[in-house]
């Protein structure tokens, strides 16, 4: 190593000398400085490593000597003894084989015994040492095998049911899960069955975990080994088990016949049991399974049920007992602690008879219903206030109504409308009324229209004259009365064109009446009207509707009193007709 260091140092010195002759520069100086430092630190590391190695050898030399004395030398001696023993064994085996070849089995046995005795005597110390060293090792091996065998086995809980072990579980929770699964599968169980499910365990050892039972397997085994449950089909109303029979077909047949007893023969009728009924197949307690005949009889009976009764004003204990047909003893059994004080609004328990099963009948009844039309009024400012006319006739519509009627045990308990469908929409009646105020009184303005002097019949819808022109009862009847069946409300037309010069209401005389001037000396009067459709000063044409026949003023019945005057003198109207 020193030679190596000297060589490196010489090489570095030569390098430095060679570099001294080279041109100087900043980069070259930096590289030269780096080179020198790397070489120096490298040599320092090598020197430190050599010093550490020498010191380690000095420290470990006593350990080496101790191990050599305590381990190496005994091992060398033992190895030499083993080789000598092995060589003697080889020679002895050769001698035994030769003796068998020469003298047979007996000679071989004698030779083997002799060789063994001599070898044992010769190598006695080696054999004793080997035994002393091998026995502890063998004991440790045996202990390890026993420990592995002991700890390699799994200790579990054996589950006992009905006096026999039905499986093994690693923890109690598995059996708890199994009993919960049994509870889910067994729809209705007995007290004996529930008692049998109480856990009973024994500690057992198994070789591996494959022999453990799952919760599903335990559940199946419990059900197979149980005599308290069997397959059946049960009827539930809500959460209450009414009963179970062994055949689902029998149960369905019995329920169908039971429901048919309540059919009322109405259209669209459906029958169901009251209270969310359901049929469920599964495992039931044997004691709760009936035969078909007993089940049919049971569901047709009544039973006592307990319900909450709200006390009413003026109630007494005797009234409550009479109402529910209860005995006083049973009443106080249900209401322990009742002090006899009845407070309105508080509650008590009562008992009454109720059918085991109640039947609900739902009937869907469909019929047609008339929709009455509505009426609306339209105002027409161009018509007088006396104007009123149906401009759109109203018409009733038709509606299809479906209602649901519910019966419980044949008695109606509710009725409600399910749907409504309009088949024919109603037509709204539209009535047009005038809002123009009618001018009344006399007109003294200019007359711009002149009549022809020829008059038309004033009531086109009626040709009957009930009273003619002339004297009666000592007075002149200055016109004619036009009347007849259904004359009221008929249209009155202007007998000739002209100007309305008077519109009045005279309750004790002409009633509601109007006068038209024809501007040729003639005037016509229309009296006892129900409505006047023109106003003072209005120009009318011949045949224009001006009023309606009425019964106003001094009148004995619906009619039109019609007058024709010339220069104020009454004329007989019939002269023109």
C-alpha positions in Angstrom: 0.0 0.0 0.0 2.9 2.3 0.8 4.4 1.6 -2.6 1.1 2.6 -4.2 0.9 5.8 -2.2 4.5 6.7 -3.2 3.7 6.0 -6.8 0.7 8.3 -6.7 2.6 11.0 -5.0 5.4 10.8 -7.6 2.9 10.9 -10.4 1.2 14.0 -8.8 4.6 15.7 -8.4 5.5 15.0 -12.0 2.2 16.3 -13.1 2.6 19.5 -11.2 6.1 20.0 -12.6 4.8 19.5 -16.2 1.9 21.9 -15.6 4.2 24.5 -14.3 5.6 25.1 -17.7 2.1 25.5 -19.3 0.6 28.9 -19.9 -1.4 30.4 -17.0 -5.1 31.2 -17.2 -8.1 31.4 -14.8 -9.7 28.2 -16.2 -6.4 26.4 -16.1 -5.7 27.5 -12.5 -9.1 26.3 -11.4 -8.7 22.9 -13.0 -5.2 22.6 -11.6 -6.4 23.4 -8.1 -9.3 20.9 -8.4 -6.9 18.2 -9.5 -4.5 18.7 -6.6 -7.3 18.7 -4.0 -8.9 15.5 -5.4 -5.6 13.7 -5.3 -4.8 14.9 -1.8 -8.3 13.9 -0.4 -8.0 10.5 -2.1 -4.7 9.7 -0.4 -6.1 10.8 3.0 -9.1 8.5 2.6 -6.8 5.5 1.7 -4.6 6.2 4.7 -7.6 6.4 7.1 -9.0 3.1 5.8 -5.7 1.4 6.4 -5.4 2.7 9.9 -9.0 1.5 10.7 -8.3 -2.0 9.3 -5.2 -2.4 11.5 -7.1 -1.2 14.6 -10.0 -3.6 13.9 -7.6 -6.5 13.6 -6.0 -5.7 17.0 -9.5 -5.4 18.7 -10.8 -8.7 17.2 -7.7 -10.8 17.7 -8.7 -11.8 21.3 -12.2 -12.8 20.1 -10.6 -14.9 17.3 -8.3 -16.6 19.7 -11.2 -17.3 22.2 -13.4 -18.8 19.5 -10.4 -20.8 18.2 -9.9 -22.3 21.6 -13.5 -22.8 22.6 -15.1 -23.7 19.3 -12.4 -24.4 16.7 -10.3 -26.8 18.6 -13.2 -28.8 20.0 -14.7 -29.0 16.5 -11.4 -30.1 15.1 -11.1 -32.8 17.7 -14.7 -33.9 17.2 -14.2 -33.9 13.4 -11.0 -36.0 13.8 -12.8 -38.4 16.1 -15.8 -38.6 13.7 -13.4 -39.4 10.8 -11.7 -42.2 12.9 -15.1 -43.6 13.9 -16.4 -43.4 10.3 -13.2 -45.2 9.1 -13.6 -48.0 11.8 -17.3 -48.3 10.8 -16.3 -48.7 7.2 -13.7 -51.4 8.1 -16.2 -53.1 10.5 -18.8 -53.2 7.8 -16.3 -54.7 5.4 -15.5 -57.4 8.0 -19.1 -58.2 8.6 -19.8 -58.5 4.9 -16.7 -60.8 4.4 -17.8 -63.0 7.4 -21.3 -63.4 5.9 -19.7 -64.4 2.6 -17.4 -66.9 4.3 -19.5 -68.2 7.3 -23.1 -67.2 6.7 -25.6 -65.4 8.9 -24.3 -66.7 12.2 -20.7 -65.7 11.4 -21.9 -62.3 10.3 -23.8 -61.8 13.5 -20.8 -62.8 15.6 -18.6 -60.6 13.6 -21.0 -57.7 13.8 -21.3 -58.1 17.6 -17.5 -58.2 18.0 -17.0 -55.2 15.7 -19.6 -53.3 17.6 -18.2 -54.1 21.0 -14.7 -53.1 20.0 -15.8 -50.0 18.2 -17.9 -48.9 21.2 -15.0 -49.5 23.5 -12.6 -47.7 21.3 -14.8 -44.7 20.5 -16.6 -44.5 23.8 -15.7 -40.9 24.5 -16.8 -39.8 21.0 -20.1 -41.6 21.3 -20.8 -40.2 24.8 -20.1 -36.7 23.6 -22.3 -37.1 20.5 -25.2 -38.4 22.7 -24.7 -35.5 25.1 -24.8 -33.0 22.3 -27.6 -34.6 20.2 -30.1 -35.3 23.0 -30.9 -31.6 23.7 -31.2 -30.9 20.0 -33.5 -33.9 19.6 -35.6 -32.7 22.6 -35.9 -29.3 21.0 -37.0 -30.9 17.7 -39.6 -33.0 19.6 -40.9 -29.9 21.5 -41.2 -28.0 18.3 -43.2 -30.8 16.6 -45.5 -31.0 19.7 -45.9 -27.2 19.7 -46.7 -27.1 16.0 -49.2 -29.9 16.4 -50.9 -28.2 19.4 -51.0 -24.7 18.0 -51.8 -25.9 14.5 -55.2 -27.3 15.6 -58.2 -24.9 15.8 -60.4 -24.8 18.9 -64.0 -24.0 18.0 -67.5 -24.1 19.6 -69.7 -27.1 18.9 -73.4 -26.1 18.6 -75.8 -28.4 20.3 -79.5 -28.5 19.2 -82.1 -31.0 20.4 -79.4 -33.1 22.1 -77.0 -33.4 19.1 -74.2 -31.4 17.7 -75.3 -29.8 14.4 -72.1 -27.9 13.5 -69.1 -25.9 14.6 -68.6 -22.2 14.7 -65.6 -20.0 15.5 -67.7 -17.5 17.4 -71.2 -17.2 18.9 -72.2 -14.5 16.5 -72.4 -17.1 13.7 -75.1 -19.0 15.6 -76.9 -15.7 16.5 -77.0 -14.9 12.8 -78.3 -18.4 12.1 -81.2 -18.0 14.6 -82.1 -14.6 13.1 -82.3 -16.3 9.7 -84.5 -19.0 11.2 -86.7 -16.3 12.6 -87.0 -14.8 9.1 -87.9 -18.1 7.5 -90.2 -19.3 10.2 -93.3 -17.1 9.7 -95.0 -18.1 13.0 -93.3 -20.2 15.7 -94.3 -21.8 19.0 -92.8 -21.2 22.5 -91.2 -24.7 22.4 -89.5 -23.9 19.2 -88.1 -20.6 20.5 -86.8 -22.3 23.6 -85.0 -24.9 21.6 -83.1 -22.2 19.8 -81.4 -21.0 23.0 -77.6 -21.6 22.5 -75.7 -24.5 24.0 -72.0 -24.9 23.2 -69.1 -27.3 23.8 -65.4 -26.6 23.1 -64.0 -28.8 20.3 -60.8 -29.0 18.3 -60.7 -29.3 14.5 -57.9 -29.8 12.2 -58.8 -27.0 9.8 -61.4 -24.3 9.3 -63.1 -26.0 6.4 -65.1 -28.0 9.0 -66.7 -24.8 10.3 -70.4 -24.2 9.5 -71.8 -21.0 8.0 -74.9 -19.3 9.4 -76.8 -20.5 6.3 -75.8 -24.1 6.9 -76.7 -23.9 10.6 -80.1 -22.4 9.7 -80.9 -25.2 7.3 -79.7 -27.9 9.8 -81.9 -26.4 12.6 -85.0 -26.4 10.3 -84.3 -30.0 9.1 -84.0 -31.3 12.7 -87.0 -29.4 14.1 -90.3 -31.1 14.8 -92.2 -27.9 15.7 -92.4 -26.3 12.3 -93.6 -27.4 8.9 -94.4 -25.9 5.5 -97.8 -24.2 5.2 -99.6 -21.3 3.7 -100.9 -18.5 6.0 -103.3 -15.6 5.8 -102.2 -12.3 7.4 -104.3 -9.2 7.9 -101.7 -6.5 8.6 -99.2 -8.1 10.9 -101.7 -10.5 12.5 -101.8 -14.2 11.5 -105.4 -15.2 11.0 -104.5 -18.9 10.4 -102.6 -21.3 8.2 -103.4 -24.4 6.2 -101.1 -26.9 4.5 -102.2 -26.2 1.0 -102.1 -22.8 -0.7 -104.8 -24.1 -3.1 -107.2 -24.8 -0.2 -106.6 -21.4 1.3 -107.3 -19.6 -2.0 -110.5 -21.7 -2.6 -111.8 -20.9 0.9 -111.1 -17.2 0.6 -112.7 -16.9 -2.8 -115.9 -18.6 -1.5 -115.9 -16.5 1.6 -115.7 -13.2 -0.5 -118.5 -14.3 -2.8 -120.9 -14.4 0.0 -120.7 -10.6 0.2 -121.1 -9.9 -3.6 -124.0 -7.5 -4.2 -124.4 -8.2 -7.9 -123.5 -4.6 -8.9 -121.6 -3.8 -12.0 -117.8 -3.0 -11.7 -117.7 -4.6 -8.2 -114.5 -5.8 -6.5 -114.2 -7.6 -3.2 -111.2 -7.6 -0.9 -110.6 -8.3 2.8 -110.3 -5.2 5.0 -106.9 -4.4 6.5 -104.1 -5.2 4.0 -104.5 -8.9 3.6 -101.7 -11.1 2.3 -101.1 -14.8 1.7 -97.6 -16.1 2.5 -96.2 -19.5 2.2 -93.4 -20.7 4.5 -92.6 -22.4 7.8 -95.2 -22.2 10.5 -95.5 -23.6 14.0 -97.3 -26.9 13.8 -99.7 -25.9 16.5 -101.0 -23.0 14.4 -101.8 -24.9 11.3 -105.5 -25.8 10.8 -107.2 -28.2 8.5 -109.3 -26.6 5.7 -112.7 -27.2 7.4 -111.6 -25.6 10.7 -110.1 -22.6 8.9 -113.3 -22.0 6.9 -115.4 -22.2 10.1 -113.0 -19.9 12.1 -113.0 -17.0 9.5 -116.8 -17.0 9.5 -117.1 -16.4 13.2 -117.0 -13.2 15.3 -114.5 -12.5 18.1 -114.1 -10.1 21.0 -111.7 -7.3 20.2 -110.4 -4.5 22.4 -110.6 -0.9 21.3 -110.2 2.6 22.7 -113.4 4.4 23.5 -113.5 8.2 24.0 -115.8 9.2 26.8 -118.7 11.5 25.7 -120.7 14.0 27.7 -123.4 12.5 29.9 -121.8 9.0 29.6 -122.2 6.6 32.5 -120.6 3.3 33.2 -124.0 1.5 32.8 -124.5 3.2 29.4 -121.1 2.2 28.2 -121.7 -1.4 29.3 -125.1 -1.5 27.5 -123.6 0.0 24.4 -120.9 -2.6 24.1 -122.7 -5.5 25.8 -120.0 -5.9 28.4 -120.1 -7.2 31.9 -119.0 -4.9 34.8 -116.3 -7.4 35.8 -114.8 -7.5 32.3 -114.9 -3.7 32.1 -112.9 -3.3 35.3 -110.4 -6.0 34.2 -109.7 -4.0 31.1 -109.4 -0.7 32.9 -107.4 -1.4 36.0 -107.1 1.6 38.3 -110.3 3.2 37.0 -111.9 5.2 39.9 -115.4 5.5 38.4 -114.9 9.1 37.4 -115.9 9.7 33.7 -114.4 12.8 32.1 -115.5 13.8 28.7 -112.6 13.5 26.2 -110.7 10.9 28.2 -110.4 7.3 27.0 -111.2 3.8 28.2 -110.7 0.3 26.9 -113.9 -1.5 25.8 -114.5 -4.9 24.2 -116.9 -5.6 21.4 -117.7 -8.4 19.0 -116.2 -8.1 15.5 -116.0 -10.4 12.6 -112.7 -12.3 12.3 -112.6 -11.1 8.7 -114.3 -8.1 7.3 -115.1 -7.8 3.6 -114.8 -4.5 1.6 -116.8 -4.2 -1.6 -115.8 -1.4 -4.0 -118.3 -0.4 -6.7 -117.4 1.9 -9.5 -120.6 3.6 -10.7 -120.5 5.6 -14.0 -123.3 7.9 -15.1 -123.9 11.0 -17.2 -124.7 14.3 -15.6 -126.1 17.5 -17.0 -123.9 20.6 -16.8 -126.1 23.7 -16.6 -125.1 26.4 -18.9 -124.2 29.8 -17.5 -125.5 33.2 -18.6 -123.6 36.3 -19.4 -124.8 39.8 -20.2 -123.4 41.9 -23.0 -124.1 45.7 -22.9 -125.0 47.4 -26.2 -124.7 51.2 -25.9 -126.7 51.6 -29.2 -129.8 50.0 -27.7 -132.2 51.5 -25.3 -132.3 50.4 -21.7 -135.6 48.6 -22.4 -133.8 46.4 -25.0 -133.1 42.9 -23.9 -132.5 40.0 -26.3 -130.9 36.6 -26.2 -128.2 36.7 -28.8 -126.8 33.3 -28.1 -129.0 30.6 -26.9 -127.7 28.7 -23.9 -127.3 24.9 -24.1 -126.6 22.4 -21.3 -123.6 20.2 -21.5 -123.0 16.6 -20.6 -120.5 15.1 -18.1 -119.5 11.5 -17.5 -118.9 10.9 -13.8 -117.3 7.9 -12.2 -117.8 7.5 -8.4 -116.4 5.0 -6.0 -118.8 3.5 -3.4 -117.3 1.5 -0.6 -119.2 -1.0 1.5 -118.0 -2.9 4.6 -119.8 -6.1 5.2 -122.6 -4.9 3.0 -123.1 -1.4 4.5 -122.1 1.7 2.7 -119.3 3.6 4.4 -118.1 6.2 1.8 -118.8 7.6 -1.6 -116.3 9.7 -3.6 -115.9 10.9 -7.2 -113.0 9.2 -8.9 -113.1 11.0 -12.3 -115.1 13.5 -14.3 -115.0 13.7 -18.1 -116.9 16.4 -20.0 -118.6 14.8 -23.1 -120.4 17.9 -24.3 -119.3 21.4 -23.3 -122.2 23.7 -22.2 -122.9 26.7 -24.4 -123.1 30.0 -22.5 -126.3 32.0 -23.0 -125.5 35.5 -24.1 -128.1 38.3 -23.4 -127.6 41.7 -25.0 -129.1 44.6 -23.1 -129.3 48.2 -24.1 -127.6 50.9 -22.1 -128.8 53.9 -24.1 -131.2 56.0 -22.0 -134.5 56.4 -23.7 -135.8 60.0 -24.1 -139.4 60.4 -23.0 -142.0 63.2 -23.1 -143.0 65.2 -26.2 -141.0 66.2 -29.3 -141.5 69.7 -30.8 -138.6 69.7 -33.2 -138.7 69.6 -37.0 -140.4 66.7 -38.8 -138.3 65.6 -41.7 -140.1 62.4 -42.7 -143.6 62.3 -44.3 -145.7 59.3 -44.3 -147.5 57.7 -47.3 -151.0 57.9 -45.7 -151.3 54.1 -46.1 -150.9 52.1 -42.9 -149.7 48.6 -42.3 -151.0 46.2 -39.6 -149.1 47.1 -36.3 -148.9 43.6 -34.8 -147.8 41.2 -37.5 -147.9 38.3 -35.2 -151.6 38.7 -34.2 -154.6 39.5 -36.4 -157.3 39.3 -33.7 -159.3 42.4 -32.8 -160.8 42.1 -29.3 -162.4 45.6 -29.2 -163.3 47.7 -32.2 -163.5 51.4 -32.8 -166.7 53.2 -31.6 -168.8 54.0 -28.6 -169.2 51.7 -25.7 -170.5 52.2 -22.2 -171.3 55.8 -23.2 -167.7 56.6 -24.3 -165.9 56.7 -27.6 -163.3 53.9 -28.0 -160.9 55.9 -30.2 -159.0 52.9 -31.6 -158.9 49.1 -31.8 -157.6 46.6 -29.4 -155.4 43.8 -30.9 -155.0 40.7 -28.7 -155.1 37.0 -28.7 -153.3 33.9 -27.2 -149.6 34.5 -26.7 -149.8 38.1 -27.8 -147.8 39.4 -24.9 -144.3 40.4 -25.9 -144.9 40.2 -29.6 -143.4 42.9 -31.8 -145.2 46.2 -32.5 -144.2 47.9 -35.8 -144.7 51.4 -37.1 -147.8 51.6 -39.3 -146.1 54.2 -41.5 -142.9 56.1 -41.5 -142.6 59.2 -39.4 -141.1 60.8 -36.3 -141.7 59.7 -32.6 -143.2 62.8 -31.0 -144.2 61.3 -27.7 -143.1 58.5 -25.3 -144.9 58.4 -22.0 -146.0 56.1 -19.2 -149.5 56.7 -18.0 -150.3 54.2 -15.3 -154.0 55.1 -15.1 -154.6 55.4 -18.8 -152.6 54.3 -21.8 -149.8 52.9 -19.7 -146.5 52.7 -21.6 -147.3 54.3 -25.0 -145.8 56.3 -27.9 -147.1 58.5 -30.7 -145.7 58.8 -34.2 -146.3 61.9 -36.4 -146.3 61.1 -40.1 -146.1 64.8 -41.1 -149.2 64.6 -43.3 -151.8 65.3 -40.7 -151.9 61.7 -39.5 -150.6 60.5 -36.1 -150.7 56.9 -34.7 -150.7 55.8 -31.1 -149.4 52.5 -29.7 -150.6 52.0 -26.0 -150.3 49.5 -23.1 -146.8 48.3 -24.3 -144.4 46.2 -22.2 -141.4 47.8 -23.8 -140.7 50.8 -26.0 -137.7 50.4 -28.3 -137.5 53.9 -29.7 -136.9 57.4 -28.2 -138.6 60.8 -28.6 -137.4 62.6 -31.7 -136.3 59.3 -33.4 -137.2 58.8 -37.1 -138.8 55.4 -37.8 -139.5 53.6 -41.0 -142.7 51.7 -41.9 -142.7 48.2 -40.5 -139.8 48.9 -38.0 -140.2 47.3 -34.6 -140.8 50.0 -32.1 -142.3 48.3 -29.1 -143.6 45.1 -27.5 -147.2 44.2 -26.7 -147.8 44.5 -23.0 -150.4 44.9 -20.2 -149.5 48.3 -18.7 -151.8 51.1 -17.6 -155.6 50.6 -17.5 -155.8 47.3 -19.1 -157.6 44.0 -18.6 -155.1 41.8 -20.4 -152.2 41.8 -22.8 -153.1 43.8 -26.0 -152.2 46.7 -28.2 -154.5 49.7 -28.2 -153.9 51.2 -31.7 -155.2 54.7 -32.8 -155.1 56.7 -36.0 -155.9 60.4 -35.8 -156.1 63.0 -38.6 -155.4 66.6 -37.5 -156.2 65.4 -34.0 -159.6 63.7 -34.8 -159.9 59.9 -34.2 -160.2 57.7 -37.2 -161.5 54.1 -37.5 -158.3 52.1 -38.1 -160.3 49.4 -39.8 -160.9 51.7 -42.7 -157.3 51.0 -43.8 -157.4 47.2 -43.2 
